[in-house]
Amino acid sequence: MDYSKESRLMIIITTTETKEDADRIARHLVGLRLVACAQVNGPITSHYWWKGTLEEATEWECKLKALASNYEAIEQELTAIHPYEIPQIVALPVQEVAGPFREWIKEVTSSVS
């Protein structure tokens, strides 16, 4: 199995305050072909510390499937278009994936590294 950066897959997760923002981010990154697909889930409830206060918020999760070689470009785009001051951008490596799905992701995304 090919584990080079160009072939490894990852799932990148971010959250937004509104479904519209999550959909906008999903369309933007899929449109640039940096990610093969994006799923918007929610609403979810998040609990976190922000500026010294324990907060609770309703958010929407955007889950992105991509090549690891595109991570830097995805992070740059997310940072530029995300409405949060400090957006959650978490990348998780994909341990195993069905061969046809891996090939589809490689086919529909462009590697920019």
MARNUBA-184584 format. One record per residue (C-alpha): y, x, z; residue number from 1. Coordinates in Angstrom, 1 decimal, padded with zeros to 4 digits. Example, Ala and Ser with C-alpha at 12.3 -4.5 7.8 and 13.67 -1.06 7.14 Angstrom:
<atoms>
      v      u      w   k
 -004.5  012.3  007.8   1
 -001.1  013.7  007.1   2
</atoms>
This chain:
<atoms>
      v      u      w   k
  000.0  000.0  000.0   1
  003.5  001.3 -000.9   2
  005.6  001.6  002.3   3
  008.6  003.3  000.6   4
  012.0  002.0  001.5   5
  012.3  000.5 -002.0   6
  009.1 -001.6 -001.3   7
  009.4 -002.5  002.4   8
  010.6 -005.9  003.2   9
  012.8 -007.1  006.1  10
  014.1 -010.3  007.5  11
  017.7 -010.3  008.5  12
  019.0 -012.9  010.9  13
  022.6 -014.0  011.5  14
  024.1 -017.0  013.2  15
  027.3 -019.0  012.5  16
  029.2 -021.8  014.2  17
  028.8 -024.2  011.3  18
  026.1 -025.2  008.8  19
  028.8 -024.7  006.0  20
  029.3 -021.1  007.0  21
  025.6 -020.4  007.1  22
  025.1 -022.1  003.7  23
  028.1 -020.1  002.3  24
  026.6 -016.8  003.5  25
  023.1 -017.8  002.1  26
  024.5 -018.7 -001.3  27
  026.7 -015.5 -001.5  28
  023.9 -013.1 -000.7  29
  021.3 -014.8 -002.9  30
  023.9 -015.0 -005.7  31
  024.5 -011.3 -005.5  32
  020.7 -010.8 -005.6  33
  020.8 -008.7 -002.5  34
  018.3 -011.2 -000.8  35
  015.5 -013.1 -002.5  36
  015.9 -016.2 -000.4  37
  017.8 -017.5  002.6  38
  016.9 -020.3  005.0  39
  019.4 -022.1  007.2  40
  018.0 -023.5  010.4  41
  019.7 -025.5  013.1  42
  021.3 -026.5  015.1  43
  020.2 -024.1  017.8  44
  021.7 -023.4  021.2  45
  022.8 -019.9  022.0  46
  023.6 -018.5  025.4  47
  025.5 -015.2  025.5  48
  028.2 -013.2  027.3  49
  031.6 -013.0  025.5  50
  034.7 -011.3  026.9  51
  033.4 -011.6  030.5  52
  032.3 -015.2  030.3  53
  028.8 -016.7  030.0  54
  029.0 -018.9  027.0  55
  026.8 -021.6  025.4  56
  027.3 -022.7  021.8  57
  025.7 -024.7  019.1  58
  025.0 -022.4  016.1  59
  023.2 -022.3  012.8  60
  020.7 -019.5  012.0  61
  020.6 -017.9  008.6  62
  017.3 -016.0  007.9  63
  017.4 -013.7  004.9  64
  014.4 -012.0  003.1  65
  015.2 -008.7  001.4  66
  014.2 -005.2  000.4  67
  014.9 -002.7  003.2  68
  016.7 -000.6  000.5  69
  019.4 -003.3  000.3  70
  020.1 -003.4  004.0  71
  023.3 -001.4  004.0  72
  024.8 -003.5  001.2  73
  023.7 -006.7  003.0  74
  025.3 -005.6  006.2  75
  028.5 -004.7  004.4  76
  028.7 -008.1  002.7  77
  027.8 -010.0  005.9  78
  030.5 -008.2  007.8  79
  033.1 -008.9  005.2  80
  032.4 -012.6  004.8  81
  031.2 -013.6  008.3  82
  033.7 -015.6  010.4  83
  032.7 -014.1  013.7  84
  034.6 -011.1  015.2  85
  031.3 -009.5  015.9  86
  028.6 -011.1  013.9  87
  024.9 -011.0  014.9  88
  023.2 -009.0  012.2  89
  019.6 -008.2  013.2  90
  017.0 -006.8  010.8  91
  013.3 -007.0  011.5  92
  010.7 -005.1  009.5  93
  008.0 -007.2  007.8  94
  004.7 -005.9  009.0  95
  002.5 -007.6  006.5  96
  003.2 -009.8  003.4  97
  001.2 -011.4  000.6  98
  001.3 -009.2 -002.5  99
  002.6 -011.9 -004.8 100
  005.5 -012.7 -002.4 101
  006.4 -009.0 -002.1 102
  006.4 -008.7 -005.9 103
  008.6 -011.8 -006.3 104
  011.2 -010.4 -003.8 105
  011.2 -007.1 -005.7 106
  011.6 -008.9 -009.0 107
  014.5 -011.2 -008.0 108
  016.6 -008.8 -006.0 109
  018.5 -005.7 -007.1 110
  018.1 -002.5 -005.1 111
  021.5 -001.0 -004.7 112
  020.6  002.1 -002.8 113
</atoms>
